[in-house]
Structure formats: C-alpha cells, structure tokens
C-alpha cells in the first residue's frame, strides 16, 4: 500500500471513531488501539485532531458562513455587556486576583504597553525608542514565561524565544487588558509559567469613530473604529497606524530611529439558535529603525538598520449551548510572525515563526451549581530562519515541535467559600511529559475576601536554546529539560463603598532554568544547559482603587526579590509602582495624570568577558492628558508622556524617549 493510501486509511479510521464518540459510543483509550496495544504519538495526536475536526464539520452544517454574515445586519436592539474574566479559567469565573485595565476614552499613551507600566509586578524593558523590542516580565520571571493572548489567540513568537514583542502592540481596537500573575500552565500550558496577559478587542458598545493626531518627532497617528453590539452578537473593525521620526536610541550621536506601525483588527460573534460562532483576526505590520552594536562595546551606535515585523493572528470558535448541563467549545487558532532585518535597503536575515492550536473544551454543570471542565488540545510550532552564511556559521534552519494535552478544572461554589482545582498533562514530541496543577480557594467574610493559591508551571526549551542562531556552530543539547516552577500566593481584598484595597504575598522557585549561552570548552563551542541552582522569587503587591463621583484613582506598589545563586536577576526592578488619577469636570472635560516608578535594576555590560553587571538607576515619570468635548460627537485630546523629560534606561546602553506630546481630534457618528 502506498504512503498516501495508508494515511488516507488512518484518517478514515479516525473520522469513524469521531462519529462514534458523538453518538455516545465508548472508544479505546487515546493511548491504546482496539486490541490494547500502545499507539505512537502521531497516531494518538490524530485522534484528538479528528474529533475536533468532526465537531467543526457539524458546526458548519448548522451555522453556515452565509448565515453568520447575513445575521450581522439582523441583530436585535438589546446590547450586551460582558464582565467575565477570560484569562484565568475556562469556567468563566475565578477567585484569583486579576488586574483589569479598561481602555476607555480617557487620554492614553500611544503604545498599549505603556498603559501597563507600574501595574502590580509588571516590569517593562524597552530597548530605546518606541516600536523597538519591548519585553514584559511578571513577578521577576523571564519574558518568555509570560503567555500573551489576543482575543484567545496566542501571540508569542516561536522565532524569538517564544516571547511577544510589546513594541509592536498599538492600542487600536483594544477595549481592555487583563494581567494574571502566577503560574497558569494548568490551564494554558507552556509559556504561562509566570502568568498571562489577555488583550481583548471585544466591543462593549456601538461606535463609529475616527481619530487623527500629530505630535513631536513628526509623529502622525490615525485610526477608524466601527462596532455594533446587540443581544445575539457583535461585530467590530478597527484600522489604524503610527508614523514617527522617532528618537535617538544611542547614548552618543544624534541620529533618530524612525518607526511605523499599521494594524487591522476584526472581531465578530453571532448566535443562531443554540450555536455561536466567533471569528477574530489581527494583522500588524511594523518597521523600526535600530542601531548596530559592534565590538568591542556592544552598545548602540548610529547606523542604518531596520527591523520589519509582519504578525498575523486568526482564531475561529464554535460553541453549542443546547443543553443545561454540557457546553462544548472548539477553538482553532493560527499565528504567523515574519521578522526581517534590513541593512542598506536589502534583507540580510530573518525568521518565520508559526503556531497552530486546536482546542476542544467541554463545560459541565453538575449538582448544586458545581462546574467541571475537560479540555483536550493539540499544539504545533515551527521555525524557519534564513540568512547568509558567515564566519559565525550558517543561520539557515527549519525546526518543528508538536504536543498534545488533556486538562480538567473543577469549581466549587458554596458562599462564602469558592474553591477550584485544575490539572493538566502535556505530551511533547521531544521532551518528557509535564503535569501541572493549580489549587486555589477564597472565603468572603464581612466584605473582606481572603484567598490563597498554590500552582505549578513549566516552560519548554525554545528553538534558540536548543539550536542557537547558527545550528552548525551551536552545540545542541538533547538532554535539556523544561523549566518548572511552583508558586504560593496569599492575599486579602477589602471593599468599602468607594474603595477597594488588596494585598498579595507570593513566593516562587524556578527549577532547571536554561542558560542558552554556555561555552563548552571540550567541544570548543557554545551550548545550552539546565542550571543546577534554583531561582527564587518573592514579593508583595499592594493595590488601592478609589472611585467617587467624577474622581477615579488607582495606585499600585510592588516589592520584588528575584535572585539566582544569591545574585539579583537582570532586568528585574526591585520596586515598581504607579498612581493613576482621572477627573471628569462636567460633561466636557476629562483630566488624567499618571506617575510611574521603576526601581533600580541590574543589566549586563558585554564589553567584557564574562559580562560585567551594571546598575541602572531608578526613575519616575509623569504623564498627563486631557480631553475636551466640543460636542457629543467631537473631542479634542492632548497627552504628554515623560512630562519632565527624565533620562531613563530599561536596557543597558539604550536611551528611552524624552518628552513627547500628542494632540488629536476624535470624531464619532
């Protein structure tokens, strides 16, 4: 039998078993065949994928695409408002503390990442100019320990160590951002070792608006937003862009580094009978000038280099809600990130990172409103790196990994007590299986909520850690094991009439941390190794929120200790904080002010070998803005960042922007 015929027979076999599953028939274990023999990983993965595909087929038969599109114009008049925390659990509720940033009409920074500065344990590392590589670390962990979801689609790029470059995130279309600290691997798997940042573009109200702004550094911003929100669904489209001459990243010279960013966002949901279909898509194209970092100092000097990024996210979900006891949900998602480095007007090297996810989630409502979720999924990643062979080696490579998982969550609610247990098993094509868990509980006594949680997380080795940037000169380490972490947190939340106060303590240990830049003197080359010592993180997070009449104030302060072998980890500020104040004067004026604090931190100076640890000074920045409503349909906005032109660094050798001013007109229909 030919290979194609053999593959066809496998697919037909799996399709038949998928149909049997939906008919309620019992199937053999995913680990074994009908005769009890152990099946290979690829065949087990096929079972999961085809069950999901079978569900999609039934979904499309009931809610055809034509019905979805035509139904948009037939929405009822009743609007819907959603207040669900979507990042913490598949059961749509959580007792974990989640910091939510509502992106309302108040004047805000150009880039979405700047709205997160100073939030509890959120450390931002920006490599100079806006639009440049920007990392976020949660609770003193690594940047690639943070999973970033945009409308449920994972945005981390496999080609850059499974990180997300927040420098490409323009705020267009974003309605709110959720920050969830602590390991979330029991729900989201690898990349969620330290937490999850969920970026939501779901519209909360009808809108038809346009914005045009100009600012310092020849900055021009523009956007168009459209949304309709009804009882049986919503649709929103946003398109916008930024063009700026930028600022000088280097500490010497006077060449500005320009950047451009264009975004298109689409988000729609429609319900027909017992079926709901959701489609999300976000396209980002950015161009950012950057400076070379030549030997021997390895810090930026003026030069003509550019980084081009093309990020595409697509997600499709289907939900059946025809039962009071069972709600299945299938989610298909794909991510493609293309990065190109341009020198002298020509592409010198680049990469393409791809990710595909299939998730089949089932929510069960049990007795006394107990809830259970069972989820199976399949995940694949691919890296393609291209470039010209040089003295450092050949950068061209093509790498792939795959994994499957099964997870369960149980939620117990009996006021004043709420408790949950989650567990997940990940089977990887290259690494050992990983089992993660989360146990949390809370009790409410006299307007005071006490909560505690213990959870574990893991992070698989990245393509860069396994193969380096030049595989022919990098000594691969097949014995690398995933990084793992366990964290305990305990806290209290108190609510008064106009005030919310919360205090959280956390303590975590990271095991098998990977160092991807180890020199192997025996084999005369660089390799990656798991470190024997453990990394320790602990800290306290305090939050106060006050809202009274036209006044709104929120303040955050975090003290974080992050060490490895007794030394402070690099790019982890010791303290973080912010005060955010908004004042609405009548119906015409909105005034806003924000003070952010970034404590001292350590970074590495690579002009010596080994690198020298350098201290970066703490700094505070003041931002201010205002909105004046000429009419209900026309507003004038002013926003000033770094009001007092404070000189700052998040990364050694890279200068952050000084004072920037933005003036804009916002018109709505």
Protein Blocks (a to p, Z undefined) as FASTA:
>chain_A
ZZklmmmmmmmmmmmmmmmmmnopacddfkbcfkopacdfklmmmmmmmmmmmmmmmmmm
mmgfklmmmmmmmccfbdcddfbdfklpcnopafbdcddddddfbdcdfblklmmgopah
iacddehiehiacdddeehiafklcccdeehiafbdfknoopacfklmcfehiabdcdde
djfklmnoghilnoccdddfbdfbdcddddddddehhiacdddddddddfkbccdddddd
dddebjafbfgdjbdcddddddddddddddehjbccddddddddddddddddddfklpac
dddddddddddddddddddffbfkbccddddddddddddddeehiafbdcdddddddddd
dddddehhiacddddddddddddddddddfkbcfbdcdddddddddddddddddfbdcdd
dddddddfkbccdddddddddddeehiacddddddddddddfklmnojblklpccdfkbc
cddddddddddddddfkbccdddddddddehiacfbbccfklopadddddfbdcdddddd
ddddddehjbccddddddddddeehiacehiafbdcdddddddehjlbccdddddddddd
ddddfkbccdddddddddddddddddddfbfkbccddddehklopacdfbghiacddddd
dddddddZZ
